[in-house]
């Protein structure tokens, strides 16, 4: 199973995990989050991120999700990436996370495509016809 790791600002990652657990009525395995707070030493956070990455990797790879591309959280995530084994996406939201959780067994490429489409489809103007 592909592991999933969130690296986000503050408690956003924990809130996303709690919401996903509530919606799915289960606590999915190989799923962890790391929060980045103001003033933290990025080197220390990177060490924690590497340790957490090892915890969610059962050999099938890991998808690292982060909130804002170019931010400290994303820069830490970027240092973990290894093409084909550890992939990353930015702009995490709840529809993206739920899609990723539901397509973990479909392979990394499919999982990423479904997660990104979930993020896009989940953001809409509710007043317009869908």
C-alpha positions as CSV (number, residue, x, y, z in Angstrom):
1,X,0.0,0.0,0.0
2,X,1.3,3.5,-0.8
3,X,1.9,5.5,2.3
4,X,0.7,9.1,2.6
5,X,2.4,11.9,4.5
6,X,1.2,15.4,5.0
7,X,3.7,18.3,5.7
8,X,1.7,21.4,6.4
9,X,1.6,24.7,8.3
10,X,0.4,24.5,11.9
11,X,-2.4,22.1,12.6
12,X,-3.8,21.9,9.0
13,X,-2.5,18.4,8.5
14,X,-4.0,17.1,11.7
15,X,-7.3,18.7,10.9
16,X,-7.3,17.1,7.5
17,X,-6.5,13.7,9.0
18,X,-9.2,14.0,11.6
19,X,-11.8,14.9,9.0
20,X,-10.8,12.0,6.7
21,X,-11.0,9.6,9.6
22,X,-14.5,11.0,10.4
23,X,-15.7,10.7,6.8
24,X,-14.2,7.2,6.3
25,X,-15.2,6.0,9.8
26,X,-11.7,4.4,10.1
27,X,-8.1,5.3,10.8
28,X,-6.3,4.5,7.6
29,X,-2.9,2.8,7.9
30,X,0.4,4.3,6.7
31,X,-0.9,7.9,7.1
32,X,0.9,10.6,9.1
33,X,1.2,14.3,9.3
34,X,4.0,16.7,10.2
35,X,3.3,20.3,11.2
36,X,5.7,23.1,10.5
37,X,5.4,26.0,12.9
38,X,7.0,29.5,12.8
39,X,10.5,29.7,14.1
40,X,11.2,26.0,13.8
41,X,14.7,25.0,12.5
42,X,14.1,23.6,9.0
43,X,17.0,21.1,9.5
44,X,15.4,19.6,12.6
45,X,12.0,19.4,10.8
46,X,13.7,17.7,7.8
47,X,15.1,15.1,10.2
48,X,11.7,14.5,11.7
49,X,10.2,14.3,8.2
50,X,12.7,11.6,7.1
51,X,12.0,9.6,10.2
52,X,8.2,9.8,9.6
53,X,8.7,9.0,5.9
54,X,10.3,5.7,6.9
55,X,7.3,4.9,9.2
56,X,4.8,5.2,6.3
57,X,6.9,3.5,3.6
58,X,6.1,-0.2,3.4
59,X,8.1,-0.5,0.1
60,X,5.4,0.6,-2.3
61,X,6.2,4.2,-2.1
62,X,4.9,7.4,-0.4
63,X,2.9,10.3,-1.6
64,X,3.9,13.5,0.3
65,X,1.2,16.2,0.3
66,X,1.9,19.8,1.3
67,X,-0.2,22.9,1.5
68,X,1.5,25.8,-0.3
69,X,4.1,25.3,-3.0
70,X,7.2,27.3,-2.3
71,X,6.7,27.5,1.4
72,X,8.9,26.1,4.1
73,X,6.6,23.0,4.4
74,X,6.9,22.4,0.6
75,X,10.6,23.0,0.6
76,X,11.0,20.3,3.3
77,X,8.7,17.9,1.3
78,X,10.8,18.6,-1.8
79,X,13.9,17.3,-0.1
80,X,12.2,14.0,0.5
81,X,11.2,13.3,-3.1
82,X,12.7,10.5,-5.2
83,X,11.1,10.0,-8.6
84,X,8.9,6.8,-8.7
85,X,9.3,6.1,-4.9
86,X,8.5,9.3,-3.0
87,X,6.3,11.7,-5.0
88,X,4.8,15.0,-3.9
89,X,1.8,17.2,-4.6
90,X,1.0,20.7,-3.3
91,X,-2.3,22.4,-2.6
92,X,-3.6,19.6,-0.3
93,X,-7.3,19.8,0.6
94,X,-9.8,17.3,2.0
95,X,-11.1,16.1,-1.4
96,X,-7.5,15.5,-2.6
97,X,-6.7,13.5,0.6
98,X,-9.9,11.4,0.3
99,X,-9.1,10.6,-3.3
100,X,-5.6,9.6,-2.5
101,X,-6.7,7.4,0.3
102,X,-9.2,5.7,-1.9
103,X,-6.8,5.0,-4.8
104,X,-3.7,3.9,-2.8
105,X,-3.8,0.4,-4.3
106,X,-4.0,1.6,-7.9
107,X,-0.4,2.6,-8.2
108,X,1.4,5.9,-7.7
109,X,0.6,7.4,-11.1
110,X,-3.1,6.7,-10.8
111,X,-3.2,7.8,-7.2
112,X,-1.6,11.2,-8.0
113,X,-3.9,11.8,-11.0
114,X,-7.0,10.9,-8.9
115,X,-5.8,13.1,-6.0
116,X,-5.2,16.1,-8.2
117,X,-8.6,15.7,-10.0
118,X,-10.3,15.4,-6.6
119,X,-8.7,18.7,-5.5
120,X,-9.9,20.4,-8.7
121,X,-13.4,19.0,-8.8
122,X,-13.8,19.7,-5.0
123,X,-13.2,23.4,-5.6
124,X,-16.3,24.9,-7.3
125,X,-18.8,27.7,-7.2
126,X,-21.8,26.2,-5.5
127,X,-24.1,28.7,-7.3
128,X,-23.2,27.4,-10.7
129,X,-24.6,24.2,-12.2
130,X,-22.2,21.4,-11.8
